[in-house]
Amino acid sequence: MKTLQEFMEHTIQDLYSAENQILEALPQLMEHAQNDQLRQVFQLHQQQTEKQVERLEQIAQQMGIDPDGETCLAMQGIIEEAQDLLAQLEDGQVADAAIIGAAQKVEHYEIAAYGTARTLAQQAGQDQIADLLEQTLSEEKETDEKLTAIATGQVNQKAAQS
């Protein structure tokens, strides 16, 4: 990559890969989650992620690129780590605490990546793309806050008592 535009294209393709990997992994998290609120957050986030993929496709079209083209190795690693963790857990409160931790790793990666992409778009004067990326960034932050609230409000306390 020699230009900021090439880096931005790479970033959009990387995010597209990450979001599609998340769509594949979310059903596993939902299946293992015991807490009803946690399952609801995952269900809502699955719907949001589908819309986020559509936004990335829209952005790629505006940029004149194919959204496919990269594999997000970071997300691949985060998801593999979560799958290894799930294989070691017994159902219950500790499992929910661990699932929240794994999900927050995903959210924190996305917050960092979308923040970078949004800033690149802003600096390139691509305001419409920046606005779409900001919308997704806000959703990722909101999901992270919901996960924190579930963890600190009930799941972690119950896990500590079990």
N, C-alpha and C positions, 0 to 999 in steps of 0.2 A: 504494500500500500504506500502510495506516494502522496496522496492528497487527502484532505479532510473529507471530501466527498466519498472517496473509496473506503475510508474508515467508517463513515456513517452507513454506507451500504452494507459493509461487513457486520456492523452492529445490529442493523435491522434484521439481517438474515440469521444472526446468532440468536436474537430474541425470538424470532419465528420458530426456530428449532427448539429453544427452551420452552416456549409455550406449548408446543405440540407434545413434547416429552411430559410436561406437567399434566396435560389432558389424559395421557396414557396412565400416569401414576395415581391420579386422584381417586379413581375407583378403589384402589387398594387401601388407601388411607381411610376412605369412607367405610369400607368393609371392616376394618380393624378398630375403628373408633367406637367406644362404648357410650360416650357422653352424647346426648341428643343435640345439644347446642353445637357441639363440635361437628357432628355430622351435617347439621344444617349449614354451618359456615362453609364446609367443603362443598356441599351441593350448590350453594350460591356462588362460590368461587369457580366451580366448574362452568356454570353459565357465564360468568364474567370472563373466564379464560377463553371460551368459545368466541365471545365478542371481541376480545383482545386479539385473537388470531385474525379475525375479520379486519380489524383496524390495521394490523400489520400488513395484511394483503392489500388494503387500500393504500397504505403508505408506499409499499413496494411498487404498486402500479403508478402512483404519482411520480416516483423516482425513476421509473422505467427499468426496474430490475425484477428478477425472479426472486420471490421470498425464500425459496429453497436455495441451498448452495453452501450452507455452513452447518456444522454439527456443534451444538453448544456443549463443549466438553465439561464446563463447570457444572451445568445442570445435570449432565449425565452422571457426574461424580456425586453430586448431592443426592440424586435419586437412588443411585446404587447404595450409598451409605444408609439411606432411609429404609431401603428394602432389606439390607443386612440387619438393621436394627429390628424391623418388624419380625424377622425370622427368629430373633432371639427372645422376643417378648411373650409373656403370657398375657391373656386378656385381663383387663382391669384398669384401675386408676393409674398405675405406673405406666401402663401402655399408653393411655391417653396423654399423660404428661410427656412421654417420649415422642409421640406422634405430633404433638403441638410443637415441640422443639425442632423436629425434622421439618415440619411445614414452615416454621419461621425462618429456617435457613433458606428455604426456597424463596420466601417473600423478601428477605433481606438481599438476596442476590438480585431479584427482579427490581427492587427499589434502586439499587446501585446502577443496574444496567439501563433502566428506563430514565433515570436521572441524567445519565451520561448522554443517552440518545436525544433526549429533549434539549439539553444544552447545546449539543452539536447542531440540531435543527434550528434552534434560536440564532446561534451564531452564523449559520449559513443563510439566515433570512427566510427560512422555510417555515413561516408562522403557522400555516395550516397543519403541517406535519408535527410541529412542536405542540400544538394544541391537542392533537390526537394522542401523542405520547404523554402529555401532562394528564390527560383523562385517565389513562391506564395507570400512570404513576400514583395518582390519587386513590384508585381502587386498590392497588397493592398495599399502600400505606394503611388504608381502612381495614383490609383483611388482616394485616399484621396486628393492628390495634384490637380487633375482635379476638384474635387468638390469644393475645396477652390478657385480655379481660377474662376469658374462659379459664386460662391457666391460673391466674392470680385469684380469681373469684371463687374457684371451687376445685378444679382438677388437682392442682399441686398440693392443696391442703389435704384432700382425700388421699392422695398418693402417699403423702408423708405419714398419714395415720394407718395405712395398710401394712 
